[in-house]
Amino acid sequence: MPCVSQLRVTYSDARRALAALWLAAMPLSYATAQVPVPVVTLQGKSVATGFELEGIIQPVRQSTVAAQTAGRVIRLAVKMGDRVKAGQLLAIIDDRELAADVQRSRAQITQSEAELRNAQLNLERTRELQSKGFVSKAALDSAETQFKAAKAGRDQAGAAATQASLAQGHTRVTAPYEGWVLQTHVEAGDLALPGKPLVTVYAPQPLRAVVQVPASRAIATSQSSQVQILVGGEWVSPSARSTMPSADPVSQTIEWRLDLAPKVSQALLPGEQVRVRFVGGQAERMVVPATALLRRGELTAVYVVQGQGFVLRAVRLGADHGAQGVEIMAGINAGDSVALDPVRAGLAGAQPVAQPATGAK
């Protein structure tokens, strides 16, 4: 019977034998695989110059629907994110007190109509008697005055009934237009007061970009040849723009509103942050495709061709020119070749494959 040491040697020999068989069966190209990585040679490119600011996407139509009467909220018919149609019910306010006012107003109308009918009959009788000389002219004047007063009372009662009906209608809060519920400000059971916000709704189209421009750059922005917004990696021009005539006294900024065409803003959402560029002209800059950038925390780098491989080099970025690429301020020079796929460039066996140079346009 073999001893324990002999069993260990036999097991170790078996493992080495299996490893040798696996290496013998493995293709030679697998052990020395080459990873082709496309590269591009950088040159100067004519791009737009100016400065960029952060903007916020806002809906052009956004409304905070408030209560127009006092009462307890007995039902909130929507929640945040719901889509609503024009006239759709948003909330219901307790209308029992207002319903009593409507009934009181209707009773007053009935009473005033009876008084008006009585005054009219009295006026007709007085006219007939005065024509026969049985009553004085003063009696006729008094009957006419009573009739006019009764008629005014009837009109006043009708106006009160109309006002009571309108107030009761305000207990059913509806959407002013088709859109989405952005936020609800109350819950069922809360007390609604005139002017208290209930629901905020907005229309998904059209949208606009709102940017706060520092007052110190007011002249530069007014003299800019073009204003552009970065949407989906491309710089687009607004369909219309407007500027506030004064600066905010606290933040010392001037608000610019840049309307976006519906086909441009389809993929945008209210509250989303975008880049806004005020173009001053054209200049020669060195840019690199955005796909070539490798971001790791605070580090931004590119893989630069060195010999038959790549070396990682940190860079300092400038303005983002969208499809044209990202401006490089420092770290590489014109004529350097960088990898378009930094992930593959970091693998063992990565080999550069030349692509057309990014020349000036």
C-alpha positions as CSV (number, residue, x, y, z in Angstrom):
1,M,0.0,0.0,0.0
2,P,1.6,3.4,-1.0
3,C,2.4,5.8,1.8
4,V,1.0,9.4,2.1
5,S,4.1,11.0,0.6
6,Q,3.9,8.8,-2.5
7,L,0.2,9.8,-2.9
8,R,1.2,13.5,-2.8
9,V,3.9,13.1,-5.4
10,T,1.5,11.2,-7.7
11,Y,-1.2,13.9,-7.3
12,S,1.3,16.7,-8.0
13,D,2.7,14.9,-11.1
14,A,-0.9,14.5,-12.4
15,R,-1.5,18.3,-12.1
16,R,1.7,19.1,-13.9
17,A,0.8,16.6,-16.7
18,L,-2.7,18.1,-17.1
19,A,-1.2,21.6,-17.3
20,A,1.3,20.5,-19.9
21,L,-1.5,19.0,-22.0
22,W,-3.6,22.2,-21.8
23,L,-0.7,24.4,-22.9
24,A,0.1,22.0,-25.8
25,A,-3.5,22.2,-27.0
26,M,-3.8,26.0,-26.7
27,P,-3.2,27.9,-30.0
28,L,0.0,29.8,-30.1
29,S,-1.8,33.0,-31.2
30,Y,-3.7,33.0,-28.0
31,A,-0.6,33.3,-25.9
32,T,0.8,36.1,-28.0
33,A,-2.5,37.7,-29.1
34,Q,-2.3,41.2,-30.7
35,V,-5.1,43.7,-30.0
36,P,-5.5,46.2,-32.8
37,V,-6.5,49.7,-31.6
38,P,-7.4,52.5,-34.0
39,V,-5.5,55.7,-33.5
40,V,-5.7,59.2,-35.0
41,T,-3.0,61.8,-35.5
42,L,-3.9,65.1,-34.0
43,Q,-3.6,68.4,-35.9
44,G,-5.0,71.9,-35.4
45,K,-8.7,72.4,-36.2
46,S,-10.8,75.5,-36.7
47,V,-13.4,75.7,-33.9
48,A,-15.7,78.3,-32.4
49,T,-14.3,80.4,-29.6
50,G,-16.0,82.2,-26.8
51,F,-17.1,81.1,-23.3
52,E,-19.5,78.6,-21.9
53,L,-22.0,78.7,-19.0
54,E,-24.3,76.2,-17.4
55,G,-28.0,76.4,-18.3
56,I,-31.2,74.7,-17.0
57,I,-34.0,73.3,-19.2
58,Q,-37.4,74.8,-18.3
59,P,-40.8,74.3,-19.8
60,V,-42.2,77.4,-21.5
61,R,-45.6,76.6,-20.0
62,Q,-45.6,75.8,-16.3
63,S,-48.4,76.6,-13.9
64,T,-48.9,76.4,-10.2
65,V,-52.6,75.7,-9.8
66,A,-53.8,77.4,-6.5
67,A,-57.0,77.2,-4.6
68,Q,-59.6,80.0,-5.3
69,T,-61.8,79.2,-2.3
70,A,-61.4,78.1,1.3
71,G,-62.2,74.5,2.4
72,R,-60.8,71.1,3.3
73,V,-59.2,69.1,0.6
74,I,-61.2,65.9,0.5
75,R,-59.5,64.3,-2.5
76,L,-56.3,64.7,-4.4
77,A,-56.9,63.0,-7.8
78,V,-53.3,63.1,-9.2
79,K,-49.8,62.4,-8.0
80,M,-46.4,63.5,-9.2
81,G,-45.5,62.2,-12.7
82,D,-49.1,61.7,-13.8
83,R,-50.1,62.8,-17.3
84,V,-53.2,65.0,-17.4
85,K,-55.5,66.4,-20.1
86,A,-56.9,69.9,-20.3
87,G,-59.9,70.1,-17.9
88,Q,-59.0,66.9,-16.0
89,L,-59.8,66.9,-12.3
90,L,-56.8,67.5,-10.0
91,A,-58.4,68.0,-6.6
92,I,-61.7,68.4,-4.8
93,I,-62.4,70.8,-2.0
94,D,-65.2,70.4,0.5
95,D,-68.1,72.5,-0.9
96,R,-70.9,72.0,1.7
97,E,-70.7,75.5,3.0
98,L,-70.7,76.9,-0.6
99,A,-73.6,74.6,-1.5
100,A,-75.6,76.2,1.3
101,D,-74.7,79.7,-0.1
102,V,-76.0,78.6,-3.4
103,Q,-79.3,77.5,-1.9
104,R,-79.6,80.7,0.1
105,S,-79.0,82.7,-3.1
106,R,-81.7,80.8,-5.0
107,A,-84.1,81.5,-2.2
108,Q,-83.3,85.2,-2.3
109,I,-84.0,85.1,-6.1
110,T,-87.4,83.6,-5.5
111,Q,-88.2,86.2,-2.8
112,S,-87.0,89.1,-4.9
113,E,-89.0,88.0,-7.9
114,A,-92.1,87.8,-5.8
115,E,-91.5,91.3,-4.4
116,L,-90.9,92.6,-8.0
117,R,-94.1,91.0,-9.2
118,N,-96.0,92.7,-6.3
119,A,-94.4,96.1,-7.0
120,Q,-95.2,95.8,-10.7
121,L,-98.9,95.1,-9.9
122,N,-99.0,98.0,-7.5
123,L,-97.5,100.3,-10.1
124,E,-100.0,99.3,-12.7
125,R,-102.9,99.9,-10.3
126,T,-101.5,103.3,-9.2
127,R,-101.2,104.4,-12.8
128,E,-104.8,103.5,-13.5
129,L,-106.0,105.3,-10.4
130,Q,-103.9,108.3,-11.1
131,S,-105.2,108.6,-14.7
132,K,-108.8,108.8,-13.2
133,G,-107.7,111.3,-10.6
134,F,-108.2,109.1,-7.5
135,V,-104.5,109.3,-6.4
136,S,-101.9,112.1,-6.5
137,K,-98.8,112.2,-8.6
138,A,-96.7,111.6,-5.5
139,A,-98.4,108.2,-5.0
140,L,-97.5,107.3,-8.6
141,D,-93.9,108.4,-8.0
142,S,-93.7,106.3,-4.9
143,A,-95.0,103.2,-6.7
144,E,-92.5,103.6,-9.5
145,T,-89.7,103.9,-6.9
146,Q,-90.8,100.7,-5.2
147,F,-90.9,98.9,-8.5
148,K,-87.3,100.0,-9.4
149,A,-86.1,99.0,-6.0
150,A,-87.7,95.6,-6.3
151,K,-86.1,95.2,-9.8
152,A,-82.7,96.1,-8.4
153,G,-83.2,93.7,-5.6
154,R,-83.9,90.9,-8.1
155,D,-80.8,91.7,-10.1
156,Q,-78.7,91.8,-6.9
157,A,-80.0,88.4,-5.9
158,G,-79.2,87.0,-9.3
159,A,-75.6,88.3,-9.1
160,A,-75.2,86.7,-5.7
161,A,-76.4,83.4,-7.0
162,T,-74.0,83.6,-9.9
163,Q,-71.1,84.4,-7.5
164,A,-72.1,81.5,-5.2
165,S,-72.2,79.1,-8.2
166,L,-68.8,80.2,-9.4
167,A,-67.3,79.8,-5.9
168,Q,-68.8,76.3,-5.7
169,G,-67.3,75.5,-9.1
170,H,-63.8,76.5,-7.7
171,T,-64.0,73.5,-5.4
172,R,-63.3,71.2,-8.3
173,V,-59.7,72.1,-9.4
174,T,-58.9,71.1,-13.0
175,A,-55.8,71.1,-15.2
176,P,-55.4,74.3,-17.4
177,Y,-53.9,72.4,-20.3
178,E,-52.5,69.0,-21.3
179,G,-49.2,68.1,-19.6
180,W,-47.5,66.4,-16.7
181,V,-47.9,66.8,-12.9
182,L,-44.5,68.2,-11.7
183,Q,-45.4,68.4,-8.0
184,T,-48.3,68.2,-5.6
185,H,-48.3,70.7,-2.7
186,V,-51.1,69.3,-0.5
187,E,-52.6,66.0,0.7
188,A,-56.2,65.0,1.4
189,G,-57.3,66.6,4.6
190,D,-55.2,69.7,4.3
191,L,-56.9,73.1,4.5
192,A,-57.0,75.0,1.2
193,L,-57.0,78.8,1.3
194,P,-57.3,81.3,-1.6
195,G,-53.9,81.5,-3.2
196,K,-52.5,78.3,-1.6
197,P,-50.6,76.2,-4.2
198,L,-52.2,72.8,-4.8
199,V,-50.6,71.2,-7.9
200,T,-47.8,72.3,-10.3
201,V,-48.3,71.1,-14.0
202,Y,-46.2,71.7,-17.1
203,A,-46.5,71.1,-20.8
204,P,-43.7,68.9,-22.2
205,Q,-43.3,71.1,-25.2
206,P,-42.0,73.6,-25.9
207,L,-38.9,73.8,-23.8
208,R,-36.2,76.4,-23.3
209,A,-32.7,76.7,-21.8
210,V,-32.4,79.4,-19.1
211,V,-28.8,80.6,-18.4
212,Q,-27.8,83.2,-15.8
213,V,-25.0,85.4,-17.3
214,P,-22.8,87.3,-14.9
215,A,-23.3,91.0,-15.2
216,S,-19.6,91.4,-15.8
217,R,-20.0,89.6,-19.1
218,A,-23.1,91.4,-20.3
219,I,-21.2,93.3,-23.0
220,A,-19.4,90.1,-24.3
221,T,-22.7,88.2,-24.5
222,S,-24.4,91.0,-26.4
223,Q,-21.6,91.2,-28.9
224,S,-21.4,87.4,-29.4
225,S,-22.1,86.4,-33.0
226,Q,-24.0,83.3,-32.1
227,V,-25.5,81.5,-29.1
228,Q,-25.5,77.6,-29.0
229,I,-26.8,74.9,-26.7
230,L,-25.1,71.5,-26.4
231,V,-27.9,68.9,-27.0
232,G,-27.1,65.2,-27.5
233,G,-23.4,65.9,-28.2
234,E,-24.2,68.6,-30.9
235,W,-24.3,72.3,-30.7
236,V,-27.6,73.7,-31.8
237,S,-29.0,77.2,-32.2
238,P,-32.1,78.3,-30.3
239,S,-35.3,79.1,-32.3
240,A,-35.7,82.3,-30.4
241,R,-34.0,84.1,-27.5
242,S,-34.9,86.9,-25.1
243,T,-33.0,88.7,-22.4
244,M,-34.2,90.2,-19.1
245,P,-33.8,94.0,-19.2
246,S,-32.2,94.2,-15.8
247,A,-29.8,92.3,-13.6
248,D,-30.7,90.5,-10.4
249,P,-29.6,92.7,-7.5
250,V,-28.5,89.8,-5.3
251,S,-26.8,87.4,-7.8
252,Q,-25.7,90.1,-10.2
253,T,-26.7,88.0,-13.2
254,I,-28.8,88.6,-16.3
255,E,-31.3,85.9,-17.3
256,W,-31.2,84.6,-20.9
257,R,-34.1,82.5,-22.2
258,L,-33.3,80.4,-25.3
259,D,-36.3,78.6,-26.9
260,L,-35.6,75.2,-28.4
261,A,-37.3,73.7,-31.4
262,P,-39.5,70.6,-30.6
263,K,-37.4,68.3,-32.7
264,V,-34.3,69.4,-30.8
265,S,-35.7,69.1,-27.3
266,Q,-37.5,65.7,-27.6
267,A,-34.9,64.0,-25.4
268,L,-34.6,66.8,-22.8
269,L,-36.4,67.0,-19.5
270,P,-37.2,70.0,-17.3
271,G,-34.5,70.6,-14.7
272,E,-31.8,69.0,-16.9
273,Q,-28.4,70.9,-17.1
274,V,-27.0,71.8,-20.4
275,R,-24.0,73.8,-21.7
276,V,-24.6,77.2,-23.4
277,R,-21.9,78.7,-25.6
278,F,-21.6,82.3,-26.6
279,V,-19.6,82.2,-29.8
280,G,-17.2,85.1,-30.4
281,G,-15.4,83.8,-33.6
282,Q,-13.2,81.0,-35.0
283,A,-9.7,80.0,-33.9
284,E,-7.2,77.2,-34.4
285,R,-7.3,74.7,-31.6
286,M,-6.1,71.1,-31.0
287,V,-9.0,68.8,-30.3
288,V,-9.3,65.1,-29.5
289,P,-12.4,62.9,-30.1
290,A,-14.4,62.4,-26.9
291,T,-14.1,58.6,-27.3
292,A,-10.4,58.9,-26.8
293,L,-10.6,60.3,-23.3
294,L,-10.1,58.0,-20.3
295,R,-11.6,59.3,-17.0
296,R,-10.6,57.7,-13.7
297,G,-11.8,59.8,-10.8
298,E,-10.0,63.2,-11.0
299,L,-7.7,62.0,-13.7
300,T,-8.3,62.6,-17.4
301,A,-5.8,61.0,-19.8
302,V,-5.3,59.6,-23.3
303,Y,-3.2,56.7,-24.6
304,V,-0.5,58.1,-26.9
305,V,1.3,55.9,-29.4
306,Q,4.9,55.2,-28.3
307,G,6.9,52.8,-30.5
308,Q,4.7,49.7,-31.1
309,G,2.5,50.3,-28.0
310,F,0.8,53.0,-26.0
311,V,1.7,55.1,-23.0
312,L,-0.9,56.7,-20.7
313,R,-0.6,60.5,-20.6
314,A,-2.6,62.9,-18.4
315,V,-4.2,65.9,-20.2
316,R,-5.9,69.1,-19.3
317,L,-9.2,69.7,-21.1
318,G,-10.7,72.9,-22.5
319,A,-14.0,73.5,-24.2
320,D,-16.2,70.7,-25.4
321,H,-16.9,71.3,-29.1
322,G,-19.4,68.5,-29.5
323,A,-19.0,66.4,-32.6
324,Q,-15.7,68.2,-33.4
325,G,-14.1,66.9,-30.2
326,V,-12.8,68.2,-26.9
327,E,-10.1,70.9,-26.8
328,I,-6.8,69.9,-25.3
329,M,-5.0,72.6,-23.3
330,A,-2.0,70.7,-22.2
331,G,-0.5,67.2,-22.1
332,I,-0.1,66.3,-25.8
333,N,1.2,68.1,-28.9
334,A,0.1,68.3,-32.4
335,G,1.3,65.4,-34.4
336,D,0.9,62.9,-31.6
337,S,-1.3,59.8,-32.3
338,V,-3.8,58.8,-29.7
339,A,-6.0,55.7,-29.3
340,L,-9.6,56.1,-30.1
341,D,-10.5,53.2,-27.8
342,P,-8.6,53.7,-24.5
343,V,-10.0,50.5,-22.9
344,R,-8.5,48.3,-25.6
345,A,-5.3,50.4,-25.6
346,G,-4.7,49.4,-22.0
347,L,-4.7,45.7,-22.8
348,A,-1.5,43.6,-23.2
349,G,-0.6,43.3,-26.8
350,A,-2.3,46.5,-28.0
351,Q,-1.1,47.6,-31.4
352,P,-1.8,51.0,-33.0
353,V,-3.8,51.0,-36.3
354,A,-3.6,54.4,-38.1
355,Q,-6.8,56.3,-38.9
356,P,-7.2,59.5,-41.0
357,A,-5.8,62.6,-39.2
358,T,-8.1,65.1,-37.6
359,G,-7.1,68.1,-39.7
360,A,-8.4,71.6,-39.9
361,K,-11.8,72.2,-41.5
